[in-house]
Amino acid sequence: MNKEQLIALGLTEEQANKVIEGYGPTIPKSRFDDVNNTKKQLELDIASRDKQLEELKKVDAAGLQTKITELQQENADAKVKYENDLKETQLYSAIKFALAGKVHDADIAITQIDKKLIELDAEGKVTKGLDEQLKTLQESKPFLFVPETTQTFKGVIPVTPVEKDKDGNPVAGSYGKQLAETSNQGAKELADAQKSYFD
C-alpha cells in the first residue's frame, strides 16, 4: 500500500508519511487494518469523552452538592430514628415483661410510667426506676393492680392433721389410717341413709 492509497483510505498526508516512514513504502494489509481500527476506536473514544464533558458542563455542581448534603442528613436522621425506635421497643418490652402478673392491663399501666427514669441491663432487663414508680402508682391508682391474695379452692375439705408422737414426728401409717376411717365413716353413713330410705 502506498501513500496515495493511505490518504484515499482516510489518513491525513502527515499520518500517511509517518506510516510509510515506520513501515516502508509497502505495508501489509493486516497491519494496516490494525492501525486503521485503532485509529477509529480512538476517534470513537474521543467523541464519547467529548459528549461526557458536555453533559458534565450541564450539571449544576452547587445543586448537586446541596442534594448530596440533604441525602447525608436524611440518612443520619433515619439512623437516629431507627436507634431511638429500637431503644423504645426494647424498653417497652422490658417494662411489660416486668409488669406481667402485677397489673390487669400492662399497656395501660405503661402509659402511667415515666420511661426516661427506667434503666436496662445488657440483657434488656429492668434494673432501676420501675419499682419506685410502681409503688407510687399502686398508691394513687390501685385499680390497675392485681390484688395480692392467696388462692383458695372452693369445695376442698382440709385434711385433718396427721397424728404425731410426743417429739412432733408423724406417726407411721396415721395418714392412711385417717383416710380409711373417713372412708369407712362415709360408707356407714351411706348405708344408714339407704336403710332409712327403704324402710
KEPALUM-177301 format. One record per residue (C-alpha): x, y, z; residue in three letters. Coordinates in pm, whole numbers, plus 50000, padded with zeros to 5 digits. Each point is the difference from the previous one (the first is absolute). Last residue first. Example, Ala and Ser with C-alpha at 12.3 -4.5 7.8 and 13.67 -1.06 7.14 Angstrom:
2
((51367; 49894; 50714); "SER")
((49863; 49656; 50066); "ALA")
! end
This chain:
199
((41239; 45118; 60548); "ASP")
((50153; 50065; 49656); "PHE")
((50114; 50351; 50078); "TYR")
((50118; 49926; 50353); "SER")
((50215; 49711; 49873); "LYS")
((50146; 50206; 49718); "GLN")
((50097; 50280; 50238); "ALA")
((50153; 49755; 50247); "ASP")
((50203; 49839; 49720); "ALA")
((50122; 50339; 49880); "LEU")
((50096; 50103; 50354); "GLU")
((50191; 49673; 50046); "LYS")
((50182; 50045; 49667); "ALA")
((50096; 50355; 50094); "GLY")
((50131; 49889; 50339); "GLN")
((50196; 49718; 49838); "ASN")
((50156; 50245; 49754); "SER")
((50087; 50246; 50274); "THR")
((50148; 49720; 50210); "GLU")
((50205; 49872; 49707); "ALA")
((50129; 50347; 49921); "LEU")
((50092; 50059; 50362); "GLN")
((50188; 49669; 50016); "LYS")
((50187; 50087; 49684); "GLY")
((50108; 50324; 50165); "TYR")
((50097; 49821; 50321); "SER")
((50208; 49733; 49826); "GLY")
((50322; 50097; 50175); "ALA")
((49945; 50260; 50272); "VAL")
((50109; 50342; 49883); "PRO")
((50281; 50151; 50212); "ASN")
((49915; 50260; 50263); "GLY")
((50222; 49853; 50272); "ASP")
((49697; 49865; 50197); "LYS")
((49871; 49816; 49690); "ASP")
((49797; 50154; 49722); "LYS")
((49663; 49925; 49841); "GLU")
((49970; 50166; 49661); "VAL")
((49790; 50315; 49991); "PRO")
((49648; 49955; 49875); "THR")
((49985; 50059; 49629); "VAL")
((49832; 50316; 49883); "PRO")
((49679; 49946; 49811); "ILE")
((50023; 50138; 49648); "VAL")
((49678; 50147; 49861); "GLY")
((50142; 50340; 49920); "LYS")
((50366; 50026; 49916); "PHE")
((50192; 50282; 50162); "THR")
((50257; 50225; 49836); "GLN")
((50195; 50235; 50220); "THR")
((49932; 50364; 49936); "THR")
((50211; 50280; 49852); "GLU")
((49739; 50199; 49811); "PRO")
((50086; 50051; 49628); "VAL")
((50092; 50362; 49945); "PHE")
((49842; 50272; 49787); "LEU")
((49725; 50061; 50260); "PHE")
((50270; 50112; 50247); "PRO")
((50039; 50335; 49822); "LYS")
((50170; 50248; 50238); "SER")
((50161; 49754; 50242); "GLU")
((50079; 49742; 49735); "GLN")
((50146; 50274; 49780); "LEU")
((50236; 50114; 50275); "THR")
((50123; 49644; 50059); "LYS")
((50020; 49935; 49627); "LEU")
((50214; 50311; 49950); "GLN")
((50249; 49893; 50264); "GLU")
((50016; 49646; 49859); "ASP")
((50060; 50121; 49644); "LEU")
((50303; 50229; 50021); "GLY")
((50286; 49753; 49990); "LYS")
((50105; 49661; 49868); "THR")
((49740; 49918; 49735); "VAL")
((50120; 49711; 49783); "LYS")
((50140; 50048; 49648); "GLY")
((50291; 49755; 50029); "GLU")
((50255; 50283; 50020); "ALA")
((49811; 50155; 50291); "ASP")
((49705; 50236; 49970); "LEU")
((49932; 50334; 50168); "GLU")
((49660; 50162; 50047); "ILE")
((49974; 50368; 50092); "LEU")
((49934; 50112; 49642); "LYS")
((49716; 49746; 49983); "LYS")
((49781; 50210; 50229); "ASP")
((49723; 49753; 50083); "ILE")
((49626; 50071; 49975); "GLN")
((49979; 49897; 49633); "THR")
((50164; 49671; 50101); "ILE")
((49702; 49916; 50223); "ALA")
((49759; 50018; 49705); "ILE")
((50208; 49762; 49788); "ASP")
((50061; 49770; 50299); "ALA")
((49628; 49939; 50056); "ASP")
((49891; 49833; 50325); "HIS")
((50329; 50064; 50178); "VAL")
((50249; 49788; 50194); "LYS")
((49987; 49676; 49798); "GLY")
((50231; 50134; 49731); "ALA")
((50127; 50346; 50098); "LEU")
((50370; 49912; 49954); "ALA")
((49927; 49857; 49653); "PHE")
((49814; 50316; 49901); "LYS")
((50289; 50212; 50128); "ILE")
((50255; 49799; 49800); "ALA")
((49785; 50007; 49685); "SER")
((49951; 50377; 50020); "TYR")
((50372; 50060; 50056); "LEU")
((50100; 49777; 49708); "GLN")
((49746; 50171; 49774); "THR")
((50113; 50348; 50107); "GLU")
((50367; 49910; 49942); "LYS")
((49919; 49867; 49652); "LEU")
((49796; 50310; 49917); "ASP")
((50283; 50225; 50120); "ASN")
((50261; 49809; 49796); "GLU")
((49780; 50008; 49688); "TYR")
((49928; 50372; 50045); "LYS")
((50373; 50078; 50038); "VAL")
((50079; 49797; 49686); "LYS")
((49721; 50170; 49802); "ALA")
((50128; 50343; 50107); "ASP")
((50355; 49915; 49887); "ALA")
((49870; 49867; 49666); "ASN")
((49786; 50312; 49948); "GLU")
((50300; 50219; 50084); "GLN")
((50220; 49817; 49746); "GLN")
((49724; 50028; 49740); "LEU")
((49968; 50376; 50059); "GLU")
((50380; 50048; 49974); "THR")
((50008; 49805; 49671); "ILE")
((49712; 50212; 49867); "LYS")
((50182; 50322; 50095); "THR")
((50318; 49874; 49832); "GLN")
((49801; 49924; 49683); "LEU")
((49841; 50345; 50007); "GLY")
((50343; 50163; 50031); "ALA")
((50137; 49787; 49717); "ALA")
((49706; 50074; 49769); "ASP")
((50062; 49744; 49727); "VAL")
((49994; 50133; 49641); "LYS")
((50380; 50008; 49977); "LYS")
((50002; 49633; 50099); "LEU")
((49787; 49916; 49695); "GLU")
((50244; 50185; 49770); "GLU")
((50292; 49815; 50157); "LEU")
((49823; 49667; 49948); "GLN")
((49944; 50084; 49632); "LYS")
((50365; 50091; 49953); "ASP")
((50096; 49673; 50170); "ARG")
((49786; 49804; 49757); "SER")
((50143; 50185; 49699); "ALA")
((50354; 49933; 50124); "ILE")
((49924; 49631; 50052); "ASP")
((49846; 49976; 49650); "LEU")
((50307; 50167; 49845); "GLU")
((50228; 49765; 50193); "LEU")
((49800; 49701; 49874); "GLN")
((50029; 50121; 49641); "LYS")
((50376; 50048; 50031); "LYS")
((50044; 49653; 50156); "THR")
((49796; 49850; 49715); "ASN")
((50223; 50177; 49743); "ASN")
((50320; 49886; 50166); "VAL")
((49881; 49640; 50021); "ASP")
((49865; 50009; 49643); "ASP")
((50334; 50136; 49876); "PHE")
((50182; 49717; 50171); "ARG")
((49771; 49745; 49839); "SER")
((50040; 50164; 49656); "LYS")
((50380; 49975; 50012); "PRO")
((50165; 50337; 49947); "ILE")
((50212; 50086; 49694); "THR")
((50184; 50333; 49988); "PRO")
((50184; 49933; 50325); "GLY")
((49858; 49911; 50337); "TYR")
((50072; 50289; 50233); "GLY")
((50077; 50266; 49738); "GLU")
((49701; 49891; 49786); "ILE")
((49771; 50015; 50306); "VAL")
((50137; 50340; 50097); "LYS")
((49951; 50133; 49648); "ASN")
((49639; 49873; 49992); "ALA")
((49932; 50171; 50334); "GLN")
((50135; 50328; 49865); "GLU")
((49802; 49963; 49679); "GLU")
((49688; 49942; 50200); "THR")
((49859; 49652; 50015); "LEU")
((49656; 49931; 49857); "GLY")
((50039; 49695; 49774); "LEU")
((50091; 50219; 49701); "ALA")
((50290; 50143; 50205); "ILE")
((50132; 49648; 50056); "LEU")
((49957; 49917; 49631); "GLN")
((50193; 50311; 49907); "GLU")
((50285; 49911; 50239); "LYS")
((50046; 49648; 49869); "ASN")
((49855; 49663; 50096); "MET")
! end
